[in-house]
Amino acid sequence: MGSASVAIFARSAFGVRCVLASLYCLSSTVIMHAEANTYSHRWFDFFHVNISEARTMQEAAFVCRCAPLPGFRKIADVCCGMGRHARALAKHGYSVIGLDRDADAIAKARALAAGPSYVNADVRDYRPDPGKFDVAIIMSQSFGYFDATTNREVLGRLADGVREGGRVILDLWSAEFFMIHQGRYEFKTPGGVVRETKYAEEDRLFVHLDYPDGGEDNFEWQLFTPARMISMAESVGLSQLLACTAFDETTPPSPTNPRVQFVFERCRD
């Protein structure tokens, strides 16, 4: 989902939570609706196609600065989608393996350009060989889809797959931002208006999207404050090197920005 959106309160926070909870209940009773956290073809058609090359280059450049060549050549791009970061990093000279559970996205990634290699697998089942990679990245808020236990297990397996002194880079939604930015928002796209309803409850963010053709998507994330994310990372053998926003190492996380980036190092024994 595009990180540029800022939700506008259309009614009280309680009312928004009630509306979105009702939408989730309704969608679960209709077979044609996608399960939560499954990126439908509609999402790719309305949102992914509008991601600029400049944005991809900015995000890839951040990875390059935080894990520079030649010391960090082998990268796992986890939850890679159609491989926009994988391709950009391969052009910089990295050896990249992209991983995603969406078979269609992986097929399109393979067709778009040579360079990276791709694996069609669910991150919950992926167990890289110990120390296989110099770097593992999860971009575009693709970490946190599961319950807290599963999220920690996913992070732990990725940490194990990175060599000692290697890096794990995460691009997440900001808990502080979404505690105060909830409600309804409209995205005006060339294909029509997409309506979003969003609310946060405890450490979870819930998003419901209504598309012009009547289709819908539901998403849910675990939200991490910097302290909570650092604590989880330390519990799986990672130490914090950096927390920032806007892919700018000099800008600390802020409640005014919906995204936050973390760079962790695999602890040495």
C-alpha positions in Angstrom: 0.0 0.0 0.0 1.3 3.5 -0.8 3.0 5.0 2.2 2.1 8.5 1.1 -1.5 8.3 2.4 -2.5 10.1 5.5 -5.8 8.9 6.9 -8.5 11.5 7.6 -10.9 11.0 10.5 -14.4 10.7 9.1 -16.0 9.9 12.4 -14.9 9.0 15.9 -12.1 6.5 16.4 -14.6 4.1 18.0 -17.0 4.5 15.1 -14.2 3.7 12.6 -13.2 0.6 14.5 -16.8 -0.6 14.5 -17.2 0.0 10.8 -14.0 -1.8 9.9 -14.7 -4.7 12.2 -18.1 -5.1 10.5 -16.4 -5.0 7.1 -14.0 -7.8 8.1 -16.9 -9.9 9.3 -18.8 -9.4 6.1 -15.8 -10.2 3.9 -15.1 -13.4 5.7 -18.5 -14.8 4.8 -18.1 -14.2 1.0 -15.9 -16.8 -0.7 -14.9 -14.4 -3.6 -13.1 -12.0 -1.2 -9.4 -12.5 -0.6 -8.1 -13.6 2.8 -6.3 -10.9 4.8 -2.8 -10.0 3.7 -3.2 -11.5 0.3 -2.3 -8.9 -2.4 -4.9 -9.3 -5.1 -4.5 -8.4 -8.7 -6.5 -5.3 -7.9 -3.9 -4.1 -5.4 -1.1 -4.5 -8.0 -3.2 -2.8 -10.7 -4.2 0.2 -8.5 -1.1 0.7 -6.3 2.0 -1.2 -7.5 1.9 0.3 -11.0 2.1 3.8 -9.6 5.3 3.3 -7.7 7.9 5.5 -9.4 11.3 4.4 -10.4 12.7 7.3 -8.4 11.2 5.9 -5.2 12.6 2.4 -6.0 16.1 4.0 -6.6 15.9 5.9 -3.3 15.0 2.8 -1.4 17.7 0.7 -3.1 20.3 3.4 -2.5 19.5 3.2 1.2 20.2 -0.6 1.2 23.5 0.1 -0.7 24.6 2.6 1.9 23.7 0.4 4.9 25.2 -2.8 3.4 27.9 -1.6 0.9 29.8 -3.7 -1.6 32.0 -5.6 -1.6 31.5 -6.8 1.9 27.7 -7.4 1.6 27.2 -9.0 -1.8 24.6 -11.7 -1.3 21.1 -10.4 -0.5 17.8 -12.1 0.3 14.9 -9.9 -0.8 12.1 -11.4 1.3 8.5 -10.8 0.3 9.9 -9.3 -2.9 6.7 -9.0 -4.9 7.5 -8.4 -8.5 11.1 -7.8 -7.7 11.5 -4.1 -8.0 14.1 -3.9 -5.2 15.8 -7.1 -6.4 16.3 -5.8 -9.9 17.6 -2.4 -8.7 20.1 -4.0 -6.3 21.2 -6.5 -9.0 22.0 -3.5 -11.2 24.2 -2.1 -8.4 26.2 -5.4 -8.5 24.6 -7.4 -5.7 23.8 -11.1 -6.0 20.1 -11.2 -5.1 17.6 -14.0 -4.4 13.9 -12.8 -4.2 11.3 -14.7 -2.2 7.6 -14.4 -2.3 4.5 -16.7 -1.8 2.6 -15.1 -4.7 3.3 -17.3 -7.7 2.0 -14.8 -10.2 4.2 -12.0 -8.7 7.2 -14.3 -8.9 6.4 -15.3 -12.5 6.2 -11.6 -13.5 9.5 -10.8 -11.6 11.2 -13.5 -13.6 9.9 -12.2 -16.8 10.8 -8.5 -16.2 14.6 -8.8 -16.2 17.5 -11.0 -15.8 19.8 -10.7 -12.8 18.1 -11.8 -9.6 16.9 -15.4 -9.1 13.5 -16.0 -7.4 12.0 -18.5 -5.1 8.2 -19.1 -4.8 7.7 -19.8 -1.1 5.9 -18.6 2.0 8.2 -16.8 4.4 6.7 -18.8 7.3 8.2 -21.9 5.7 11.4 -20.5 4.4 14.6 -21.7 6.2 17.8 -20.5 4.5 21.0 -22.3 5.2 22.8 -20.8 8.2 24.9 -17.8 7.1 23.8 -18.1 3.5 23.4 -14.4 3.0 25.3 -11.2 3.8 22.0 -9.3 4.0 18.3 -10.0 4.3 15.8 -7.2 3.5 12.1 -6.9 4.0 10.8 -3.8 2.3 7.5 -2.1 1.7 6.0 -2.9 5.1 6.0 -6.7 4.4 7.1 -7.7 7.9 4.5 -8.0 10.7 1.7 -9.8 8.8 1.3 -12.5 11.4 0.8 -12.9 15.2 3.7 -11.8 17.5 5.0 -15.4 17.9 5.1 -16.1 14.2 6.6 -12.7 13.4 9.5 -13.4 15.8 10.0 -16.9 14.3 10.2 -15.4 10.8 12.8 -12.8 12.0 14.7 -15.5 13.8 15.0 -17.7 10.7 16.2 -14.7 8.6 18.7 -13.8 11.3 20.0 -17.4 11.2 20.3 -17.1 7.4 22.6 -14.1 7.6 26.3 -14.5 8.4 27.9 -13.2 11.5 28.3 -9.4 11.0 25.7 -9.5 8.3 22.7 -7.1 8.1 18.9 -7.4 8.4 17.1 -4.4 7.0 13.4 -3.8 7.7 11.0 -1.1 6.3 8.0 -1.0 8.5 4.8 0.9 9.3 5.3 3.3 12.2 3.3 2.5 15.4 3.4 6.1 16.5 2.1 7.4 13.2 -0.9 5.1 13.1 -1.9 5.6 16.7 -2.9 9.1 15.6 -3.7 8.6 11.9 -6.8 6.4 11.5 -10.1 6.7 9.7 -11.2 6.9 6.1 -9.3 8.0 3.0 -9.8 8.0 -0.7 -7.2 7.3 -3.3 -8.0 8.9 -6.7 -6.3 6.7 -9.3 -6.6 6.5 -13.1 -8.7 3.4 -12.6 -11.1 5.0 -10.2 -11.4 5.8 -6.5 -10.2 3.3 -4.0 -11.7 3.8 -0.5 -9.6 2.9 2.5 -10.8 2.4 6.1 -8.0 2.0 8.7 -7.8 1.6 12.4 -5.2 0.5 15.0 -6.0 -1.4 18.1 -3.3 -2.2 20.7 -0.3 -3.3 18.5 -2.3 -4.2 15.4 -3.1 -2.1 12.3 -6.2 -3.1 10.2 -6.8 -1.8 6.7 -9.8 -2.4 4.5 -9.8 -1.4 0.8 -12.9 -1.0 -1.4 -12.1 -1.0 -5.2 -14.3 0.7 -7.9 -15.4 -2.7 -9.3 -16.7 -3.9 -5.9 -13.7 -6.0 -5.0 -11.9 -5.6 -1.7 -8.8 -6.4 0.2 -8.1 -6.7 3.9 -4.7 -6.2 5.5 -3.4 -6.6 9.1 0.0 -5.9 10.6 1.7 -6.0 14.0 2.9 -2.5 14.7 6.3 -2.0 16.3 7.5 0.9 18.3 11.3 1.3 18.0 11.7 -0.2 21.5 9.5 -3.2 20.7 11.3 -3.9 17.4 14.7 -3.6 19.0 13.7 -6.0 21.8 12.4 -8.6 19.3 15.5 -8.3 17.2 17.8 -8.7 20.2 15.9 -11.8 21.2 16.9 -13.5 17.9 20.6 -12.5 18.0 20.4 -9.1 16.2 21.8 -5.8 17.4 20.5 -2.4 16.3 22.7 -0.3 14.0 20.2 2.3 12.9 16.6 3.4 13.2 15.4 6.2 10.8 12.6 7.4 8.5 12.3 8.5 4.9 15.3 6.3 4.0 17.5 9.0 5.5 20.0 7.9 8.1 20.0 11.4 9.6 16.3 11.5 10.2 15.0 9.7 13.3 11.6 7.9 13.4 8.8 10.5 13.8 5.0 10.3 14.4 4.7 12.5 11.3 6.0 9.8 8.9 4.2 6.5 8.3 7.3 4.4 7.7 10.3 3.6 9.7 13.5 1.7 8.7 15.7 -0.5 10.9 19.1 -1.8 10.3 20.3 -4.7 12.5 23.6 -6.6 12.6 23.9 -10.3 13.2 25.7 -10.7 16.5 29.1 -12.4 16.5 29.5 -15.4 18.7 
